[in-house]
Amino acid sequence: MIDIVCLKWGDKFGADYVNNLFSGIERNTTVPFKFHCFTDDDTDVLENIQCHALPDLDITGWWYKLWLFSDEMPFESDDLIMFFDLDTIVTGNIDDILEYDCPENLTGIRNFYNPDRFASGLLMWRHGTQTHIWREFLTEPRKAQAQSPDGDQQWTESQAKSWTHFQDEFQGVYSYKQSCSNGLPADAKIVCYHGTPSVIQSFTETVENWDSKNRNGGVPYHPQTWVKTHWRTHMEKQFWKGQWTGGYPETVSGGGSTMANTQGIRKVLPEVIEKYNIKTLFDAPTGDRNWIKTIDFDSLGCEYSGGEYVADIVADINLPSVTQFDVRSDTPPDVDLWLCRDLLFHFSDADVDATLENMVDNSNIKYLLVTSHDVSARHNSLNKSIQTGDFRALVLEDEGWLGLGEPLEVFDDPSDSPIEKIVLLFDLDKARTDS
């Protein structure tokens, strides 16, 4: 058993950084571990993460990292501890790293631009062996800070009696800026961020001037789609990997996408297309298209396109009309109808809001055909808050999400689910006007 720790202080990093780091580690190891977050605010941190209150010390920011070496930490002597900076993504199996027979010295990473220097983005030590690093700092903290203008890692390097480096012991530890801005190396296990761009910037925006020293030669960094694949929450792990088989070998999209459980939507969809003169349809998420491929869109005079988050599923579909797409943030097409089936009841409130805002505000989509649950089915999970990837009964019209208002039509969508599903048709043009 290894104790993995992170530090969240102030407002630079939100709970999503803690949750996603935990999740990345969980997905990429078989080694038993406990995950600890030392923080001044544990709001929205996942329940299965052990949070500990930071002491009220007259220090700020990165200097709190030194406190992790103190004998006040809630660990037993000689316990193996590994520290991760929050701006880190785990992308590959790290069993070998977590099973490392860490010596009595301190293990860290080589500075990516100055490899003879020590960096503290990843650390491993045995509890009780490095207490002098904190003890010496505490003797004269202001003097120690003045002597270490590069921060905690400079002080740690100066005080550690000896150290080893992860890059010397293992393959696959990379800097995003140095090695990953144009794609993820095949052997990557851990990607470390430092400075700009942040993790979120690296998949959402182009960064023109990320480095005051211009070590990228003036070349901007553009969004990297692989980052989104690896930076996601614990509850999303099956959802975003398309692993909802749940005993339904017919489809990787789960029981709701079997032919038996789609009889209702297969009848409703052509009727809606004909009645509302739908000429273009966007199916997001597509899943593996198990059932929708039976709909003859050509005969209906409707052009089909689809968006799916899971890259492997998109590759397996191998159609130019189906692309990788994140309903929460990617720019939606201007179509007559957005089909959103069996998705939103797996989304957190925040992701429901983000999805609807994106699809309504950033497009001219006319209609939304979306799965909900019957308002009469007052299930104990009804509209409760969840983490994305979990499940709750969701009644869209009951909550009035994003001012969607009353649906134009309500259709039955029977399945073997114990909670009665329905499909709602909303007029998004009206929702835009009313808002």
N, C-alpha and C positions, 0 to 999 in steps of 0.2 A: 504494500500500500504506500503510495506517495501522496503527499499533501501539495496541491497546486494552489498558488496564491496569486491574487492580483490586488491592485490598489486603485481605488476610485476616490479622488479628492476634488472638491470644487465642481464646476459645471463644464469643464472642457469635454468630458466624456460622459454620455448618458448611460442608463442601465442597459441599453441595447448592446453596447460594447462589452459589458460584463456577460450578458446572456449569450451573445454570439461567440465569444471566446470559449466559454464553457461548452457550448454546443459543438464547436469545431473540434475541441479536444475529445469530447465524448464520441463523436462520429469516427474519430481517427485513432482510437486505441482500444486494445482489449485489456490493458493493464488496469487493475483496480486503483481508483484515486478518490480523494476527497478534494472538493473545490471550495476555496475560501476567498471571500471578498472583504478586504478591510476598507471601510468607507465611512464617510460622514453623512451619507444619505443612501439608504437601501430601497428607496421607492422604486417599484416595478422590477426589482431584481427577482429572478425565478426562485420559487420556494425551495427547490432542491440545491440551492447554493447557500453555503453557510456564511452568513454575514456577521462581521465583527465591527464594533464601533471603534473608530480611530480615537486615540487619546487627544485631548485638547492641549496641544503643544505649541510653543511659540515658533513654529516653522511652517512653511508652506510648500505646496507643489511637490516636486521630485525629492525634496529632502525627507519627506515621510518614508521614502523607500528604505532609508537607512534604519529606520525604526524596526523594520522587519527582521533585522539581525539581533534585536534585543532579546534578553532572556525573559521578557514579559509576554512573548508570543505563546499562544495556547497549544504548544506542541511538547512532546516528550523528548528528552535528550537523545540525540542521534537520529531523530526522525528525518527522513529525506524530504527536502522542500524544493520545489521548483517555482520560480517566479516568472510570470509573463507580463510584459507591458500590455495595456489594453489595446493599443493600436497594432495588434498582431493578428494574423489569420493563420489557422492551421489547415493545411490543404492536403496532407498525406499522412500515412500511418507513422505514428511517433512511438511505437512500442519500444524500439531500441533506445530512444532517448530517455523514456521514463523508466527503463530497466537499467540505466547506466549505473555502474558501480562507482558512484561519485567518491572521489578521494576526500581526504580531510581538508584539502584546500577548496577554494571557491572556483566554480565553473561559470563563465560568462560567455559573451560573444566578442569576437574581434570587431573593432570599429570598421565599418564597411569601407570607408574612404581612407582610413589610417590604420591598416591592419596590425600595426605594432602597438596600437592603443587598445585599451579595454573599454567595453560598452556594457551597459546594464539592462538592455531590453529583454534579455533572457538570463536568468541566474539559477544556479542549483548549488545547494549546500546542505550540510547536515546541521540540524538545530543544535546550537550550543558551541559550534566551532568558530563562529565569526562574530561573537558578541563584542569583541574589541572594536570593531568598525563603528558600532553605535556608541559604545562607551567613550571612545576617544573623541568622537564628534560632540558628544554631550558635554565634555569638559569645557570646551570653548566654542560653542556653535557659530558665533559670529566670525571668529578667527578662521574656523574651518571653512566657512562659506567663502570668505575672502580669498583663501588659499586655493579654492576650487571653483574658478569662474565658469567652468564647463559643467558644474553641477555634481549630483550625487555620484555619477560614475567616475569622475576624476578623483573624488575623495575615496571612493571604494578601492580604486586602483592603487592609490597611494598607501592605503592601510592594510590591504590584503597581504598576507604573508607570502602567498603564492597562489597562482591561478592556472586553470586550463581554459580552453576555448571550445565551444560547441562545434565550430567549423572544422577544427582539427580532429575531432572525434567522430563526427557524423557528416554524411552527405545530406543536402537538401535544405540548409538554412540560408535564406536569401534576403536581401534588401529589395523592397518593391522598386525604389527609385533606381537602384543600380542594375537590377537583373530582371525585373518582371513587368516593366511598363509597356512592353510590346508583346506580352504573352507570358503564361506561366510555364517555367521550366518543367520538363517531364518528371524530374526527380524531386520536385519541391515538396517539402514537408511543413516548413514554417516560413511565413513571409512577414518580415518586420518592416513596419512603417516608421519613419522618423522625419518630423517636420511636415512640410507640405509636398505632395498632397496627402490628406488624411484618407482613411479607409473609405469614407463616404464620398469624398471628392473623386477618388480613383474610379468610381463607377457611375458618377452622376454628372461630372463636368470636365471641361477642358481646363487644364491649369497651365497658364502661359509662363509665368515666372515663379517657379517653385523653389528656386535656390538662389540666394543672393550671390553665391560664388559662381553661378552659371556653369555648374559642372555637367549639365546636360547639353551644353553647346547651343543654348537658345532654342532647343526643340521643345515645343509644348507637350504635355502629357494628355492623352485623350482617354475617355472612359473605357475601362476594360470590363467586358461582360463576365469574364471568369470570376471576378471578385464577388459579384452577387451570388454566384453558385455556391461559394464557400463561406460567405458571411451571412449567416441566417440563424434563427433561434432554435432552441431545443425542440420546441413543439412543431417546428416546421420540417424536421429532418425527413420524415416519411413523405410528407406532403410535397415538398419541393423535389424529392427524388423520384416521385411517381410510383411509390411503393405501397399503394393502397389495395393490394390484391385481396387480403382478408378472406381467403378461401374461395376466391372467384378467379380461377385460372383463365377464364375467357378474356379478361381484360386487365391491364395493369392499372387502370383508372378506378378499380374497385367495383363493389356491388351495384352502385347506382348507375353504372354504365353498361350493365349486361343487357342483352336483348330482352330478357324477361322483365327487367325493371325500367325499360324505356318505352314500353308500349304506348304510354300516355303521350309523351313528348313527340314520339314519331308520328302520332296522329295530329297533335296540335300544331306542330311547326308548319307543315304544308298549308293548313287552314289559315294560319296567321299571315303567311307569305302571300297567299291569294287575296285575302280579305283586305289587307292593308297595302297592297300593291308594292311589296318589298322587292326591290331590284338588286340590292346589295346587302349581304349579311356578313357579319364578323362574329365568328364563334370563338370565344375566349373565356375559359380555357378549352382547348380542343380535347385534352386528354389524348388517348390513342386512336380516336375517331371510330371506336368499335361500332357504335350504333349510327352515328350521323352519316357514315359513308353509304348507308342504305337509302338516304334521301336523294332523289333525282332532281338536283337543283337546275339542271339544264332544262328539263321539261317544265319546271316551274318558272322559267325565265328569270332566275335569280343567280347572281354571281356570288360564289362562296369564297371566303377567306377565313383563316384561322390564326390564332395566337396561342402559344403554349410556353409555359415557363421552363419546363424540364428539357434541357438541351438534348438528352439522349432520346427522348420521345420524338422531338422534332426531327432528329436525324433518322429515326426509324420510319417515320411517316414519309419523309423524302418527297415532299410536294412543294413546288414553288409558291403555292398559295398559303402554306402554313409556315410561320416564322416563330422564332423565339420571342416571347413577349411577356412583360411584367405588367399586369393590369393596373397596378398601383402607380406606376411612374412612366411607362413608355408612352409615347405619343400615339393615341388611337387614330384609326382611319375614320374618315367621314363616310358613314354608311347609313342605310335606312334602318337596319336592325342589328342590335348587339344581343347575341344569345349568351347568357351567363348562367350556366346550369351547374348545380351542385358545388358551388364555390363559396359564396359569402358566409354560409353557416360554419365554415371552417376558418373564417377570418376573425381576428381581433376587432374590437370596435374601431380602433385607429386604422386598421387596414381596410375595413369596410368603408369608412369615411374617405380614405385616400383613393380607393378604387372608384367610388362613385364620383368624387370630385374630379378625378382625372378624366373619366369617361364622359362626364356631363360637361365639364367646363372647358376641356381641351379638344373638343370635337363638335361636329354638327350631327351626331347620331340622332335619328328621329325617335326610335323606339327601343325599349329595353324589355327583353323577355327573360325573366329571372326566376330562379327557384326560391321559394319561401316555404313556410309551414303554415298549416291551417290555424287561424286564430283561435279556434275552439279547442285545439290541442294544447291545453295548459300544462305542458311538460315542466318538470322541475328544473330543467336547464333553459327555460324560455328566456331568450334575450340576455342571458347572464354574460358577464365578461369572461373572455377566454384568451389564451395565447393562440396565435395563428397556428393551424395544424390540428388543433383540438376540435371538438364539436359542441354545438349548442343548438337547440331549436331556435329558429330565427323567424320572426314575423315582421316583415319589412313595412307593411302598411300600418301595422299597429304602432310601431315606433316612429313612423314618419321620417325615415332616414333621408337626410339631405333635401327635405321638402319635396319628395317624390309625389306626394299627394295620393289620391285614390287611384288604384289601377284601372285601366280601361276595361280589362277583362281578367277573369280568374279561371284557371283551368286545373282540373285534377291531374296529378302526376303519380299514379299509384305505384307502389313498390313494396318490397318485403320489409321496409323499415317500420318499426313500431310507432313512429310519429308520422302522421299523414302529411305528405308533401303536396304542394301545389305549385303552379307556375303563374306568375303575374306578368301582365303586359302593361308597361308604363309609357306615357307620352312624355319623352324627354324635352321636346320643344316647349310643352306647357310648363314643365318644371323649371326650365330656364326663364320663361316669361314671368312665372309666379315669384321666382326668387329675386 
